[in-house]
Amino acid sequence: MNRESKTNHYHFVTGKLAASAVRDVVAKLAEQHGFDYSVGVLPITVAALMTPRWIAKHLTAPEETTHLVVPGYCDRELRVLIEATDADLIVGPKDCRDLGQLFGEQSEPIALDRYDIEIIAEINHAPRQNVAEVLAIAKRLVADGADRIDIGCDPASPTRRIGDYVAALVDEGIRVSIDTFDPMEARLAIDAGATLVLSVNSSNRHLAKDWGTEVVVIPDSPSNLDSLDATVEFLSRQNVPMRLDPILEPIGAGLADSLMRYWDTRRRYPELPMMMGIGNLTELSDVDSAGVNLILLGICQELRIESVLTTQVINWAQTSVRECDAARRLVHASVQRGTPPKNMSDALVMLRDSRQTPFSPEMFEELAQTIKDNNYRLFAQDGLLHLVTRKLHLSDPDAFLLFDQLLRQPISDNVDAGHAFYLGYELAKATIALQLGKQYNQDRALRWGMLTQEEESHRLQRTNRHRGGASGAS
C-alpha cells in the first residue's frame, strides 16, 4: 500500500466499519498531494467509540510514520497518545471524507468579525401589540444582530401611547427609531428616547428643525430625486443630521431604476450617510430572503450605504435579521480583500450544501463484504439511496421501494418497530438530501447553514447500549 517515501508518512487510524472508506479517500489524497501513507484498522467497529487511551493500547504504526492521524472524536486526553509515538499527532475530522482539509483543500476560516453596516429591524404596526410583546420581539431581534429597533406605527390609528413603547426599549439599552409621518407620534417618541425619525420629505421637513435628532430623508416620490435634493438643502440650512434613502422599489415597479438612484445619490452626496430599506425586495418577492439580502448588502457595502432597514413579516423572510448580520460580515470581508464572498462561510448556504463528497461506487460492495453484523448503513449519492449491511447492498431512488427490498431479505426479521422507525426517519433525510443536492451523513443533521440544528447521535447511543441498529460509516 505504501508508496516510495519522498516526504512524510501519514498513518491513519480508523475502525473496521470505516476502513474501506478511509482507504478510498486517503488513496486519492496521497496521489494528489504526494505523501506516503498507511491505514491502521483497529479492533473496533465504530471509530467514534475510540478513546486516546484505547488507541495507544492497540496502536501499531509503521516505523517510518511521521504523522499519526486519529478520528475527530478523539478530542480529549491526548497526552497519552503524544507520549505513545514519536510522530506528530493530528486529530482529523469526524467524517473521513473531510480528510482533505488536513492538506489544504479547504482554506482556513476567514475572520468575519468586522462590519460597518447598521441593521435597523422594524417591528411593523407595533401599537397593535402591547408593550411587553413589543419589548420581547425587540430583544429577539437584537439577539439576532439588529443594532436598532424601528417602531413601526399604524398610519390608520395614531396613538399617544407610542412613547411607552419607545421608553420600554430605551430602558433596556436598545437604540430606537420611530417610523411615522404623524407629528404627534414623532414628538412623543423623540421625548421618550428615539434617536432617528423615519422619514422626512417636503411634507414634514419644517418640523425636523425642532426635533433635535437625526432623520431619514426620502424623495416625495421614488423617481423624484429633485425633491430629495430640496429637502437635503432645507435641512442642511437648519443643521439637522440626516441619512438619505432614495427608496428601493420592488421588481416590477422599477428595481433597476431605484438602484441607479442609490448610485446617483451617493455620487451627489459623498459626505452624507445613506440607508436602504431592503424589505421592499425581500418581502415582495416569492423567494427565500437569504440570497436577496446578501446581494443587497453587497450593493450597500460598495456604495457605502451605512444602514439597512429590514423586517420579518412574510414567512420566507423570517430570519432576515440573522441573514443580514451574516451578509454584512461577508461583504465587508469581500470588499476589504478584493475577492468574491466565496469559501468564507456557509451560514447563508441553506437550501443546498456548498460541496458534496461522495464515496466511490466500489466502496459499497467492499463494505458489504467487510461488515460482520446486521446493522444498517445508509448513504445517499448519485441519485440513489444505498443500504449496506453484512453481505448485502441495496439501492433505489425511492425510499419505499428500498424498504420493500429490505423486507424481502432473509435478515428482515431484524427490522423491528424501532428499526423501522429509525430507518424511516433516516431515509426521509436521505431523500431530502438527494432532492436538494445536499450531503447526507447518517445519524447527523442535514446542514442548513445558520438554521442547522445538530442531532444527538442515536447510532452511538444504540451501540453503547449493545443493541443492534443502524450504524453509519464515519
C-alpha positions as CSV (number, residue, x, y, z in Angstrom):
1,M,0.0,0.0,0.0
2,N,2.8,2.4,0.8
3,R,4.5,4.3,-1.9
4,E,8.1,5.3,-2.1
5,S,8.6,7.9,0.6
6,K,9.6,11.3,-0.6
7,T,8.3,13.5,2.1
8,N,6.0,12.5,5.0
9,H,4.4,9.2,6.0
10,Y,0.8,9.6,7.4
11,H,-0.6,6.7,9.4
12,F,-4.5,7.0,9.5
13,V,-6.2,5.2,12.4
14,T,-9.8,4.0,11.9
15,G,-12.2,1.3,12.9
16,K,-13.4,-1.7,10.9
17,L,-16.6,0.0,9.7
18,A,-15.0,3.0,8.0
19,A,-11.8,1.2,6.9
20,S,-12.7,0.8,3.2
21,A,-14.0,4.4,3.0
22,V,-10.8,5.7,4.7
23,R,-8.6,3.8,2.2
24,D,-10.6,5.1,-0.7
25,V,-10.3,8.7,0.4
26,V,-6.7,8.6,1.5
27,A,-5.5,6.9,-1.7
28,K,-6.8,9.8,-3.7
29,L,-5.3,12.4,-1.3
30,A,-1.9,10.6,-1.5
31,E,-2.0,10.7,-5.2
32,Q,-2.9,14.3,-5.3
33,H,-0.6,15.6,-2.6
34,G,2.3,13.2,-2.9
35,F,2.7,11.7,0.6
36,D,3.3,8.1,1.8
37,Y,0.6,6.5,3.9
38,S,-0.7,3.5,5.8
39,V,-4.1,2.8,7.3
40,G,-4.3,1.1,10.7
41,V,-7.6,-0.7,11.3
42,L,-8.0,-1.2,15.0
43,P,-10.2,-4.0,16.5
44,I,-13.4,-1.9,16.9
45,T,-16.3,-1.5,14.6
46,V,-17.1,2.2,15.1
47,A,-14.2,4.7,15.1
48,A,-16.3,7.2,17.1
49,L,-16.1,4.9,20.1
50,M,-12.3,5.1,20.3
51,T,-10.5,7.0,23.1
52,P,-6.9,8.2,23.0
53,R,-6.0,5.7,25.8
54,W,-7.6,2.8,23.9
55,I,-5.8,3.8,20.7
56,A,-2.5,3.9,22.5
57,K,-3.0,0.4,23.8
58,H,-3.8,-1.1,20.4
59,L,-1.7,1.2,18.1
60,T,0.9,-0.4,15.8
61,A,2.2,2.2,13.4
62,P,5.0,1.7,10.8
63,E,8.5,2.8,11.9
64,E,8.6,5.4,9.1
65,T,5.5,7.2,10.4
66,T,5.9,11.0,10.7
67,H,2.3,11.9,11.3
68,L,-0.4,10.0,13.2
69,V,-3.9,10.9,12.2
70,V,-6.7,9.9,14.6
71,P,-10.5,10.3,14.2
72,G,-12.0,13.7,15.1
73,Y,-13.9,12.2,18.1
74,C,-10.6,11.9,20.0
75,D,-10.6,15.4,21.3
76,R,-9.6,14.9,24.9
77,E,-6.7,13.4,27.0
78,L,-4.4,13.4,24.0
79,R,-1.3,13.4,26.2
80,V,-1.3,9.6,26.4
81,L,-1.2,9.4,22.6
82,I,1.6,12.0,22.3
83,E,3.7,10.0,24.7
84,A,3.0,6.7,22.8
85,T,4.5,7.8,19.5
86,D,7.4,9.9,18.1
87,A,5.1,11.0,15.2
88,D,3.3,14.3,15.1
89,L,-0.3,13.8,16.4
90,I,-3.1,15.1,14.2
91,V,-6.8,15.0,15.2
92,G,-8.6,14.6,11.9
93,P,-12.2,15.4,11.1
94,K,-15.1,13.3,12.3
95,D,-16.0,12.3,8.7
96,C,-13.2,10.6,6.7
97,R,-14.5,12.4,3.6
98,D,-13.3,15.7,5.1
99,L,-9.6,14.4,5.4
100,G,-8.7,16.7,2.5
101,Q,-8.9,19.6,5.0
102,L,-5.7,18.4,6.5
103,F,-3.9,19.0,3.2
104,G,-5.3,22.5,2.5
105,E,-8.2,21.5,0.3
106,Q,-10.4,23.8,2.4
107,S,-9.0,27.2,3.1
108,E,-8.5,28.5,6.7
109,P,-11.6,30.2,8.1
110,I,-11.6,33.9,7.3
111,A,-12.3,36.2,10.3
112,L,-15.8,37.6,9.9
113,D,-15.9,39.8,13.0
114,R,-15.9,43.1,11.2
115,Y,-18.7,45.1,9.6
116,D,-19.8,48.7,9.1
117,I,-23.4,48.4,8.1
118,E,-26.1,49.1,10.7
119,I,-29.1,46.8,10.8
120,I,-32.3,48.5,11.7
121,A,-35.1,46.0,12.4
122,E,-38.6,47.2,12.1
123,I,-41.5,45.9,14.2
124,N,-44.5,46.6,11.9
125,H,-47.6,48.2,13.4
126,A,-46.1,48.0,16.9
127,P,-49.1,49.7,18.7
128,R,-51.3,46.8,17.7
129,Q,-49.5,44.7,20.3
130,N,-48.9,45.5,23.9
131,V,-45.6,47.0,25.3
132,A,-44.4,43.7,26.8
133,E,-44.9,41.8,23.5
134,V,-43.0,44.5,21.5
135,L,-40.2,44.5,24.0
136,A,-39.9,40.7,23.8
137,I,-39.7,40.9,19.9
138,A,-37.1,43.7,20.1
139,K,-34.9,41.6,22.4
140,R,-35.0,38.7,20.0
141,L,-34.2,40.9,17.1
142,V,-31.2,42.5,18.9
143,A,-30.0,39.0,19.8
144,D,-30.2,38.1,16.1
145,G,-27.9,41.0,15.2
146,A,-30.1,44.2,15.0
147,D,-28.4,47.4,16.1
148,R,-31.5,49.5,16.3
149,I,-35.2,48.7,16.5
150,D,-37.6,50.7,14.4
151,I,-41.0,51.2,16.0
152,G,-43.4,51.0,13.0
153,C,-46.6,53.0,13.8
154,D,-50.1,52.4,12.5
155,P,-50.9,55.1,9.9
156,A,-54.6,54.4,10.3
157,S,-54.6,54.9,14.1
158,P,-52.0,57.3,15.6
159,T,-51.6,56.8,19.3
160,R,-50.3,58.9,22.2
161,R,-49.1,55.7,23.8
162,I,-46.2,55.5,21.4
163,G,-43.8,56.9,23.9
164,D,-44.4,54.0,26.2
165,Y,-43.2,51.6,23.6
166,V,-40.1,53.6,22.9
167,A,-39.3,54.1,26.6
168,A,-39.6,50.4,27.3
169,L,-36.9,49.6,24.7
170,V,-34.7,52.5,25.7
171,D,-34.8,51.5,29.3
172,E,-33.3,48.1,28.2
173,G,-30.4,49.9,26.4
174,I,-31.9,49.4,22.9
175,R,-31.5,52.1,20.3
176,V,-34.8,53.1,18.8
177,S,-36.1,54.8,15.6
178,I,-39.6,55.8,15.0
179,D,-41.4,55.2,11.7
180,T,-44.2,57.7,11.3
181,F,-45.3,60.8,9.5
182,D,-47.6,61.8,12.3
183,P,-46.1,64.9,14.1
184,M,-47.6,63.9,17.5
185,E,-46.1,60.4,17.4
186,A,-42.7,61.7,16.2
187,R,-42.6,64.2,19.1
188,L,-43.6,61.7,21.7
189,A,-41.2,59.1,20.5
190,I,-38.3,61.6,20.5
191,D,-39.1,62.7,24.0
192,A,-39.1,59.1,25.1
193,G,-35.6,58.5,23.7
194,A,-35.9,57.7,19.9
195,T,-32.8,58.9,18.1
196,L,-33.8,58.5,14.5
197,V,-37.0,59.5,12.6
198,L,-38.3,57.7,9.5
199,S,-39.0,59.6,7.3
200,V,-38.8,63.3,6.2
201,N,-39.7,64.9,2.9
202,S,-41.3,68.1,1.8
203,S,-44.5,67.4,3.8
204,N,-42.9,67.4,7.3
205,R,-39.3,68.7,7.0
206,H,-40.3,72.0,8.6
207,L,-40.9,70.1,11.8
208,A,-37.5,68.4,11.9
209,K,-35.6,71.5,12.9
210,D,-37.2,71.4,16.3
211,W,-36.8,67.6,16.9
212,G,-33.1,67.7,17.8
213,T,-32.5,64.3,16.3
214,E,-31.3,62.5,13.1
215,V,-33.8,61.9,10.3
216,V,-34.1,59.8,7.2
217,V,-34.6,61.9,4.1
218,I,-36.7,60.4,1.3
219,P,-37.9,61.9,-2.0
220,D,-41.5,63.0,-2.3
221,S,-41.9,60.2,-4.8
222,P,-39.4,57.5,-5.6
223,S,-38.4,58.8,-9.1
224,N,-38.2,62.5,-8.0
225,L,-34.6,63.0,-6.8
226,D,-35.0,66.7,-7.2
227,S,-37.4,66.7,-4.2
228,L,-34.8,64.8,-2.2
229,D,-32.3,67.5,-3.1
230,A,-34.6,70.2,-1.9
231,T,-35.2,68.5,1.5
232,V,-31.5,68.0,1.9
233,E,-30.8,71.6,1.2
234,F,-33.5,72.7,3.6
235,L,-32.3,70.5,6.5
236,S,-28.7,71.4,5.9
237,R,-29.5,75.1,6.5
238,Q,-31.1,74.0,9.8
239,N,-28.1,71.8,10.8
240,V,-30.4,68.8,11.1
241,P,-28.4,65.5,11.0
242,M,-29.7,63.2,8.3
243,R,-29.2,60.0,6.3
244,L,-30.6,59.6,2.8
245,D,-32.9,56.9,1.4
246,P,-33.8,57.2,-2.3
247,I,-36.3,54.3,-1.8
248,L,-35.7,50.8,-3.1
249,E,-38.5,49.7,-5.5
250,P,-39.6,46.0,-5.9
251,I,-39.3,44.0,-9.1
252,G,-42.0,45.1,-11.5
253,A,-42.1,48.7,-10.1
254,G,-38.7,49.9,-11.1
255,L,-36.0,47.9,-9.2
256,A,-33.2,48.7,-11.7
257,D,-34.0,52.4,-11.8
258,S,-34.1,52.6,-8.0
259,L,-30.7,51.0,-7.7
260,M,-29.4,53.6,-10.1
261,R,-30.9,56.3,-7.8
262,Y,-28.8,55.0,-4.9
263,W,-25.7,55.2,-7.1
264,D,-26.7,58.7,-8.2
265,T,-27.4,59.9,-4.6
266,R,-24.1,58.6,-3.4
267,R,-22.4,60.5,-6.2
268,R,-24.3,63.7,-5.3
269,Y,-23.7,63.4,-1.6
270,P,-20.4,61.6,-0.9
271,E,-20.3,63.0,2.6
272,L,-23.7,62.1,3.9
273,P,-24.8,58.8,5.4
274,M,-27.3,56.7,3.5
275,M,-29.9,54.0,4.3
276,M,-31.6,51.3,2.1
277,G,-35.0,49.9,3.0
278,I,-34.4,46.4,1.8
279,G,-37.8,44.9,2.9
280,N,-39.3,46.2,-0.3
281,L,-37.5,43.5,-2.1
282,T,-37.3,40.6,0.4
283,E,-40.9,40.9,1.5
284,L,-42.3,41.4,-2.0
285,S,-40.5,38.6,-3.9
286,D,-41.5,34.9,-3.8
287,V,-38.0,33.7,-3.0
288,D,-36.1,32.8,0.2
289,S,-34.6,36.0,1.5
290,A,-31.0,35.0,2.3
291,G,-29.6,35.4,-1.2
292,V,-31.5,38.6,-1.8
293,N,-30.2,40.0,1.5
294,L,-26.6,39.1,0.5
295,I,-26.8,40.8,-2.9
296,L,-28.4,44.0,-1.4
297,L,-25.9,44.2,1.4
298,G,-23.1,43.8,-1.2
299,I,-24.5,46.8,-3.1
300,C,-24.7,48.7,0.2
301,Q,-21.1,47.9,1.0
302,E,-19.8,49.0,-2.3
303,L,-21.8,52.2,-2.3
304,R,-21.0,53.0,1.3
305,I,-24.7,52.8,2.3
306,E,-24.1,52.6,6.1
307,S,-27.5,51.2,7.2
308,V,-30.3,49.0,6.1
309,L,-33.9,48.8,7.3
310,T,-35.4,45.3,7.2
311,T,-38.4,43.5,8.6
312,Q,-39.6,39.9,9.1
313,V,-43.3,39.7,8.3
314,I,-43.5,37.3,5.4
315,N,-42.7,33.7,6.2
316,W,-39.8,33.3,3.7
317,A,-38.1,36.3,5.4
318,Q,-38.5,35.1,9.0
319,T,-34.7,35.1,9.6
320,S,-33.8,38.3,7.7
321,V,-32.0,40.0,10.6
322,R,-29.8,37.0,11.1
323,E,-29.2,36.8,7.4
324,C,-28.3,40.5,7.2
325,D,-25.9,40.0,10.1
326,A,-24.1,37.2,8.3
327,A,-24.2,39.0,5.0
328,R,-22.7,42.3,6.2
329,R,-19.8,40.4,7.6
330,L,-19.3,38.5,4.3
331,V,-19.5,41.6,2.1
332,H,-17.2,43.6,4.4
333,A,-14.5,40.9,4.2
334,S,-15.1,40.5,0.5
335,V,-14.7,44.2,-0.3
336,Q,-11.7,44.6,2.0
337,R,-10.0,41.6,0.5
338,G,-11.0,42.4,-3.1
339,T,-12.3,38.8,-3.6
340,P,-15.8,37.4,-4.1
341,P,-17.6,36.2,-0.9
342,K,-16.9,32.5,-1.7
343,N,-15.5,29.9,0.6
344,M,-15.7,32.3,3.5
345,S,-18.8,30.9,5.4
346,D,-21.6,28.5,4.8
347,A,-24.0,30.4,7.1
348,L,-26.2,31.5,4.1
349,V,-25.9,28.3,2.1
350,M,-29.2,26.9,3.4
351,L,-31.0,25.1,0.6
352,R,-28.1,23.2,-0.9
353,D,-24.7,22.4,0.5
354,S,-21.5,24.2,-0.6
355,R,-20.0,20.9,-1.6
356,Q,-20.6,17.1,-1.7
357,T,-18.0,14.4,-1.0
358,P,-19.4,11.1,-2.4
359,F,-17.8,7.6,-1.9
360,S,-16.6,5.6,-4.8
361,P,-19.2,3.1,-6.1
362,E,-16.9,0.2,-5.3
363,M,-16.9,1.1,-1.6
364,F,-20.4,-0.1,-1.1
365,E,-19.7,-3.6,-2.2
366,E,-16.4,-3.7,-0.3
367,L,-18.2,-2.5,2.8
368,A,-20.9,-5.2,2.5
369,Q,-18.2,-7.9,2.4
370,T,-16.4,-6.4,5.4
371,I,-19.3,-5.9,7.8
372,K,-19.8,-8.7,10.3
373,D,-23.1,-7.6,11.8
374,N,-26.6,-7.0,10.6
375,N,-26.7,-3.3,11.4
376,Y,-27.8,-0.9,8.6
377,R,-25.6,1.8,7.0
378,L,-27.3,4.4,4.8
379,F,-25.9,6.6,2.1
380,A,-27.3,9.0,-0.5
381,Q,-25.4,9.9,-3.6
382,D,-25.6,9.8,-7.4
383,G,-29.4,9.9,-7.3
384,L,-29.7,6.7,-5.3
385,L,-30.4,5.7,-1.7
386,H,-28.0,3.0,-0.6
387,L,-28.5,0.5,2.3
388,V,-25.5,-1.7,3.2
389,T,-25.2,-4.4,5.8
390,R,-23.5,-7.8,6.1
391,K,-23.2,-9.3,2.5
392,L,-25.9,-7.0,1.3
393,H,-26.0,-3.8,-0.7
394,L,-29.4,-2.5,-1.8
395,S,-30.1,0.7,-3.7
396,D,-33.0,2.6,-5.2
397,P,-34.0,6.2,-5.7
398,D,-37.3,5.6,-3.8
399,A,-37.2,5.1,-0.1
400,F,-40.3,3.0,0.0
401,L,-39.1,0.6,-2.8
402,L,-35.7,0.3,-1.0
403,F,-37.5,-0.6,2.2
404,D,-39.6,-3.2,0.3
405,Q,-36.3,-4.7,-1.0
406,L,-35.0,-5.0,2.6
407,L,-38.2,-6.7,3.8
408,R,-37.8,-9.4,1.2
409,Q,-34.3,-10.3,2.5
410,P,-33.7,-13.2,4.9
411,I,-32.4,-10.7,7.6
412,S,-35.7,-8.8,7.5
413,D,-36.6,-10.2,10.9
414,N,-34.1,-7.7,12.3
415,V,-36.4,-4.9,11.3
416,D,-38.5,-4.5,14.4
417,A,-40.6,-1.4,15.1
418,G,-37.7,0.5,16.5
419,H,-35.5,-0.2,13.4
420,A,-38.4,0.6,11.1
421,F,-38.9,4.0,12.7
422,Y,-35.2,4.7,12.7
423,L,-34.7,3.7,9.1
424,G,-37.8,5.7,8.0
425,Y,-36.5,8.8,9.7
426,E,-33.1,8.5,8.2
427,L,-34.4,7.6,4.7
428,A,-36.5,10.7,4.8
429,K,-33.5,12.8,5.5
430,A,-31.5,11.0,2.8
431,T,-34.3,11.5,0.3
432,I,-34.3,15.3,1.0
433,A,-30.6,15.3,0.5
434,L,-31.0,13.7,-2.9
435,Q,-33.7,16.1,-4.0
436,L,-31.8,19.2,-2.9
437,G,-28.2,18.1,-3.7
438,K,-27.2,18.0,-0.1
439,Q,-24.6,15.9,1.7
440,Y,-26.2,13.1,3.7
441,N,-24.3,11.7,6.7
442,Q,-26.2,9.0,8.6
443,D,-27.2,9.9,12.1
444,R,-26.2,13.5,11.6
445,A,-28.2,16.6,10.9
446,L,-28.6,17.8,7.4
447,R,-26.7,21.1,7.0
448,W,-29.0,24.2,6.7
449,G,-26.4,26.9,7.2
450,M,-27.3,29.2,10.1
451,L,-30.6,27.2,10.5
452,T,-28.8,23.9,11.3
453,Q,-29.9,22.2,14.5
454,E,-27.5,19.5,15.5
455,E,-28.8,16.0,16.2
456,E,-27.6,13.7,19.0
457,S,-26.1,10.5,17.6
458,H,-28.7,7.8,18.0
459,R,-26.3,5.4,16.4
460,L,-23.8,5.8,19.2
461,Q,-26.5,5.6,21.8
462,R,-27.6,2.3,20.4
463,T,-24.1,1.0,20.1
464,N,-23.2,2.0,23.7
465,R,-26.3,0.1,24.9
466,H,-25.0,-3.0,23.0
467,R,-28.2,-3.2,20.9
468,G,-28.5,-3.9,17.2
469,G,-29.4,-1.0,15.0
470,A,-28.3,1.2,12.1
471,S,-24.7,2.4,12.0
472,G,-23.1,5.0,9.8
473,A,-19.6,4.9,8.2
474,S,-17.7,7.8,9.7
